[in-house]
Amino acid sequence: MIDNGKTDKVLLRQPDDDVLYDLAELFKVFGDSTRIKILYALFETELCVYDIARLLNMTQSSVSHQLRILKNSKLVKFRREGKSIFYSLDDEHVRKIISMGMEHIEE
């Protein structure tokens, strides 16, 4: 039996398809273990590409590619200091997502 009251309420509160698509795309970014490793490293402190590459035993080119994806998804930000670029988590929301994900898998 269909409860029209419940389904109508859900439909009224349902975000537009474009918003749900963007949310799905954001979660796809989290679906790559290399990007998760980078985010987790940045959870501790800001780092330059060289440091991230060394930590993850990757080439700087590979790390830069992943950072570009994370930056485009507004998960990391950067600042310049001379010729060096330092990356950090974009905001507290990203920190919370990582923390909540770790909490969930550790239960």
Secondary structure, DSSP 8 states (H G I E B T S, - for coil): ---HHHHHHHHHH---HHHHHHHHHHHHHTT-HHHHHHHHHHHH--EEHHHHHHHHT--HHHHHHHHHHHHHTTSEEEEEETTEEEEEESSHHHHHHHHHHHHHHH-
